[in-house]
Amino acid sequence: MSDAARIPATIVTGFLGAGKTTLVRHLLENAGGRRIAVIVNEFGALGVDGETLRSCGIPGCAAADIVELANGCLCCTVADDFLPAMQALIDRANPPAHIVIETSGLALPKPLLKAFGWPAMRARVTVDGVLAVVDGPAVAAGRFADDPAAVAAQRAQDPSLDHDNPLAEVYLDQLQAADLVVLNKADLLDAATLARLVGDIGGVLGRAVKLVPARHGRLDPAILLGLGAAAEDDLAARPSCHDALDGAHEHDDFDSFAVALPEIAAPGVLLERLLAVTAAHDVLRIKGFAAVRGKPLRLAVQGVGPRLQHQYDRPWPAGSARQGQLVVIGRSGIDRAAIEAALAALAG
């Protein structure tokens, strides 16, 4: 089947809190009548990103076109979760014109790309492109990237040291799989830092990949879609730190759990507590919703490290409990009991 007859799919990858969901929502808002279906892969028990997209209120964006896979990272559950979800979309009487796949922040793109080479998938879908969304300020601060020369020197001095920073590996794999790198939150960087990041990322990439700065993921869909990369046929040019393991990787380096939130008096009370929890327990990512006393709208909360954002997004569903919940993601061994206790104390 020719590429023109196959449904193009775009994979949106990137680390925790880089802005993938915001970018996807902007795509949906500016689809221009194009029928786009979205598969959202969450890492955690609470499907915040899928719920955010399903309740977007964008004309032409039907809830049935937002498919959420929350049973584990796509790169580890390709056969069980991803392929059936894709099959259901492309077998519709009126299939989508484009499919966007938003991976979890911990997913490796390579195993997902390999799935598009399976005969049943190759005949119907092609990977139009892989978008790697980078959190500019986080990377500039060294939060998700290590100095490979320093790590190599340390290993040479101590042969017993045989581990890499798993966050750095995930970040590197996502960059090396990309057809387009979106340097998000560029408005929070000065010109010199932005230029440095562009150079650093370009030095990691082993092939010609365009890098574009963005603010809140707001890029013209013409830049993001229609790349025609056919990435499933170009795997050799997309190396992975985990190629020796056939793309597999472990999530033992990370813990994720949902925390119920009591109703709070004001947003500032919650944000102050979350900042303290993040600092005390090295929380990587926080996302979810809270109920604020006297307010009919939910308070949506997103956090990457010490940077927190919040806004009232939509009314609580009629007849439902005003129950807030947060997903907390951190390194393995994070003190869940202490975090739950600190947030439960908000009711006091």
C-alpha positions in Angstrom: 0.0 0.0 0.0 1.4 3.4 -0.9 2.2 6.0 1.8 -0.7 8.2 0.4 -3.1 5.4 1.3 -1.8 4.8 4.8 -2.9 6.8 7.8 0.0 9.0 9.1 0.8 8.8 12.8 2.8 11.2 14.9 4.6 10.1 18.1 5.0 12.9 20.7 7.7 12.0 23.2 9.5 14.0 25.8 10.3 14.0 29.5 8.0 14.6 32.4 6.4 18.0 32.2 7.9 19.0 29.0 4.6 20.2 27.6 3.4 17.2 25.5 -0.3 17.4 26.4 -0.3 21.2 25.9 1.2 20.7 22.4 -1.3 18.0 21.5 -4.2 20.2 22.7 -2.9 23.1 20.5 -2.8 20.7 17.6 -6.5 19.7 18.2 -7.5 23.4 18.5 -5.9 24.1 15.2 -6.7 21.0 13.3 -8.6 22.9 10.6 -11.2 20.2 10.1 -8.7 17.3 9.9 -9.9 14.3 11.8 -7.3 13.6 14.5 -7.4 10.8 17.0 -5.2 10.8 20.0 -3.7 7.9 22.0 -2.5 9.0 25.4 -0.2 6.8 27.5 0.0 7.6 31.2 2.5 6.5 33.7 0.5 6.3 36.9 -2.8 5.3 38.3 -4.7 8.6 37.5 -5.2 9.4 33.9 -4.8 13.2 34.1 -3.6 13.8 30.6 -6.3 11.8 28.9 -9.0 13.5 31.1 -7.5 16.9 30.2 -7.9 16.2 26.5 -11.3 14.5 26.7 -12.7 17.6 28.5 -11.0 20.1 26.2 -14.3 21.4 24.7 -12.7 21.8 21.3 -15.3 21.7 18.4 -14.9 18.5 16.4 -12.8 16.8 19.2 -15.0 13.9 20.2 -14.3 12.0 23.5 -14.2 8.8 21.5 -11.2 10.1 19.6 -9.2 10.3 22.8 -7.9 6.8 23.7 -6.2 6.4 27.0 -3.8 3.6 27.8 -2.9 3.6 31.5 -1.8 0.0 32.0 1.9 0.7 31.8 4.4 2.3 29.5 3.7 1.8 25.8 7.3 0.6 25.1 6.6 -2.3 27.5 3.0 -3.1 26.5 3.1 -2.7 22.7 1.4 -6.0 21.9 -1.1 -6.0 24.8 -2.3 -2.4 24.7 -1.0 -0.3 21.8 -1.6 -2.5 18.8 -5.3 -3.3 19.8 -5.9 0.4 20.3 -4.5 1.3 16.9 -6.4 -1.6 15.3 -9.7 -0.3 16.7 -9.0 3.2 15.4 -8.0 2.2 11.9 -10.9 -0.3 11.6 -13.5 2.4 12.2 -16.1 3.0 9.4 -14.7 6.6 9.3 -11.1 6.2 10.4 -9.1 9.3 11.5 -7.0 11.2 9.0 -4.1 11.4 11.4 -3.3 9.7 14.7 -1.2 11.4 17.4 0.4 9.2 20.1 1.4 11.0 23.3 3.8 8.7 25.2 4.4 8.8 28.9 7.4 10.8 30.0 9.3 7.6 30.7 8.7 5.8 27.4 11.4 4.9 25.0 10.3 5.6 21.4 12.3 2.8 19.7 10.1 -0.2 20.7 7.0 1.8 19.6 8.6 2.5 16.2 9.4 -1.2 15.8 5.7 -2.0 16.3 4.8 0.0 13.2 7.0 -2.5 11.2 4.6 -5.4 12.1 2.8 -6.5 8.9 -0.7 -5.7 10.2 0.4 -2.2 11.1 2.7 -1.5 8.2 0.0 -2.0 5.7 -2.3 0.5 7.2 -0.2 3.2 9.1 3.1 5.0 8.7 5.0 7.1 11.2 4.8 10.6 9.8 7.3 11.8 12.4 8.6 11.6 16.0 8.4 14.9 18.0 10.6 15.2 21.0 9.4 17.9 23.3 12.2 19.3 25.5 11.7 21.3 28.7 14.1 24.0 28.0 14.6 25.4 31.5 14.9 22.0 33.1 17.5 20.8 30.7 19.4 24.1 31.0 19.5 23.5 34.8 20.9 20.0 34.3 17.8 18.4 35.8 17.4 15.6 33.2 20.8 15.4 31.6 24.3 14.4 32.9 27.8 15.3 31.6 28.8 12.2 29.7 32.5 13.1 29.9 32.4 13.4 33.7 30.5 10.1 34.1 33.1 8.3 31.8 36.0 9.8 33.8 34.4 8.7 37.1 33.8 5.2 35.9 37.4 4.9 34.7 38.7 5.8 38.2 36.3 3.4 40.0 35.7 0.1 38.0 33.0 -0.9 40.6 30.9 2.1 39.5 28.7 0.6 36.7 25.5 2.6 36.4 24.2 5.4 34.3 21.7 8.0 35.2 18.4 6.5 33.9 16.9 9.9 33.4 19.7 10.8 31.1 19.3 7.6 29.1 15.6 8.2 28.6 16.2 11.8 27.5 18.9 10.7 25.1 16.8 8.0 23.5 13.9 10.4 23.0 16.2 12.9 21.2 17.9 10.3 19.0 14.5 9.0 17.8 13.2 12.4 16.9 12.5 13.9 13.5 11.7 17.3 15.1 12.8 18.6 18.5 10.5 21.1 20.1 12.5 23.2 22.6 9.5 24.2 24.7 9.2 27.0 27.3 11.8 29.0 25.2 10.2 32.2 26.6 11.7 31.3 30.0 15.3 31.3 28.6 17.6 34.2 27.8 19.2 34.3 24.3 22.5 33.0 25.5 21.0 30.0 27.2 18.7 29.2 24.3 21.7 29.3 21.9 23.7 27.0 24.2 20.8 24.5 24.4 20.4 24.4 20.7 24.1 23.7 20.3 24.1 21.0 23.0 21.1 19.2 21.6 22.4 19.4 18.0 25.6 17.8 19.3 23.7 14.8 20.6 21.8 14.2 17.4 23.6 12.0 14.9 21.6 13.2 11.9 20.0 16.3 10.5 17.0 17.0 12.8 15.3 20.4 12.9 15.0 22.1 16.3 12.3 24.7 16.8 11.7 26.9 20.0 8.2 27.1 21.3 6.1 28.7 24.0 3.4 26.6 25.6 3.7 24.2 22.7 2.1 26.7 20.3 3.4 25.7 16.9 1.6 25.7 13.5 0.3 22.2 12.8 2.0 22.6 9.4 5.3 22.4 11.2 4.5 19.4 13.3 2.4 17.2 10.8 3.2 16.1 7.3 6.9 15.4 7.9 6.6 12.2 5.8 9.5 10.6 7.8 8.3 6.9 7.5 10.3 6.4 10.7 9.5 2.7 10.8 11.8 2.3 7.8 14.6 4.3 9.4 15.3 2.5 12.7 19.0 2.1 12.1 19.4 5.9 12.1 17.7 6.2 15.5 20.0 4.5 18.0 18.9 3.7 21.6 20.8 3.2 24.8 18.8 0.1 25.1 19.3 -1.5 21.7 21.2 -4.4 23.2 18.1 -5.2 25.2 15.9 -5.0 22.1 14.4 -1.8 23.3 13.3 -3.1 26.7 13.9 -1.1 29.8 12.9 -1.2 33.4 10.7 1.2 35.4 12.2 0.1 38.7 14.1 3.5 38.6 10.7 5.3 39.1 7.7 5.1 41.4 4.3 6.6 40.6 1.3 6.7 42.8 -2.0 8.6 43.2 -2.8 10.7 46.3 -6.3 11.7 47.3 -6.6 15.4 48.2 -8.9 16.9 50.8 -10.8 20.0 49.9 -8.5 23.0 50.3 -9.1 26.5 51.5 -7.2 28.3 48.8 -4.7 27.4 46.0 -1.8 29.0 47.8 -2.1 26.6 50.7 -1.8 23.6 48.3 1.1 25.1 46.3 3.1 25.9 49.4 2.7 22.4 50.7 3.6 20.9 47.3 6.7 23.0 47.1 7.8 21.7 50.5 7.0 18.1 49.6 8.9 18.4 46.3 12.0 19.8 48.0 12.0 17.2 50.8 11.4 14.1 48.6 12.9 15.1 45.3 9.6 14.7 43.4 10.1 14.8 39.7 6.5 15.4 38.6 3.1 16.3 40.1 -0.1 16.5 38.2 -3.8 16.4 39.0 -6.8 18.3 40.3 -7.9 19.8 43.6 -11.2 21.0 45.0 -11.1 24.6 46.4 -13.7 25.5 49.0 -16.4 27.7 47.6 -15.2 27.4 44.0 -17.4 25.5 41.4 -14.4 24.8 39.1 -11.6 22.2 39.5 -8.1 23.5 40.2 -5.7 21.8 37.7 -2.2 21.5 39.0 1.0 20.7 37.1 4.5 20.6 38.5 8.0 19.8 37.3 10.5 19.9 40.1 10.0 23.2 41.9 8.0 24.8 39.1 4.3 24.6 39.7 1.4 25.8 37.5 -2.3 26.0 38.4 -5.5 27.1 36.8 -9.2 26.6 37.2 -10.2 24.4 34.2 -13.8 23.2 34.4 -16.8 22.6 36.7 -17.0 19.5 38.7 -19.4 17.0 37.1 -22.9 17.3 38.4 -23.7 14.8 41.1 -20.0 13.7 41.5 -17.9 14.0 44.6 -15.5 17.0 44.7 -12.6 14.7 45.2 -9.1 16.0 44.4 -6.3 13.7 43.3 -2.7 14.0 42.4 -0.2 11.7 40.6 3.2 11.9 42.1 6.2 10.6 40.2 9.7 10.2 41.6 12.7 8.0 41.8 12.4 4.5 43.2 12.2 4.5 47.0 10.4 7.8 47.2 8.6 8.1 50.7 5.0 7.6 49.7 3.7 7.5 53.3 5.4 10.8 54.2 4.0 12.5 51.1 0.5 11.2 51.7 0.6 12.3 55.3 1.8 15.8 54.3 -1.0 16.3 51.8 -3.7 14.7 54.1 -2.8 17.3 56.7 -4.2 20.0 54.4 -7.6 19.1 55.8 -6.6 20.3 59.2 
